[in-house]
Amino acid sequence: MRKAVGLRQGIRSSTAHREIEDLATHEIRDTTKEDATMTTVPQPTDGTRWRCTLCGNLTRFDVTRSSKVVEYVHLDLAGESSVEEREVVSETIESVRCRWCNAVDQIELVDRPGADT
């Protein structure tokens, strides 16, 4: 936990120093991996795809992912950067929201049409 201090507007008296010491403080919670509870969503394969269990949507989803990547970044002499190589070390899908009905994490895997099962 860390503390944040908010300054009062318009401190104009000679007791400004005392008022600064009496400032209201509030706690800001740091969200770390240990605090976060993530529901992992199954990743589609070559033979499966996502389907919303509430409305049947098969095509439109908002996906929230966490990725750990290693990138080779090239900076030119003007300071402009470009990524020349990118390796995904790990990736986790945290949540999937249906664009049609806004259901969150109501996703199932179904067979793709024509997929060899």
Secondary structure, 3 states (H helix, E strand, C coil): CEEEECCCCCCCCCCHHHHHHCCCEEEECCCCCCCCCCCCCCCCCCCEEEEECCCCCCCCEEEEEEEEEEEEEEECCCCCEEEEEEEEEEEEEEEEEECCCCCECCEEEEECCCCCC
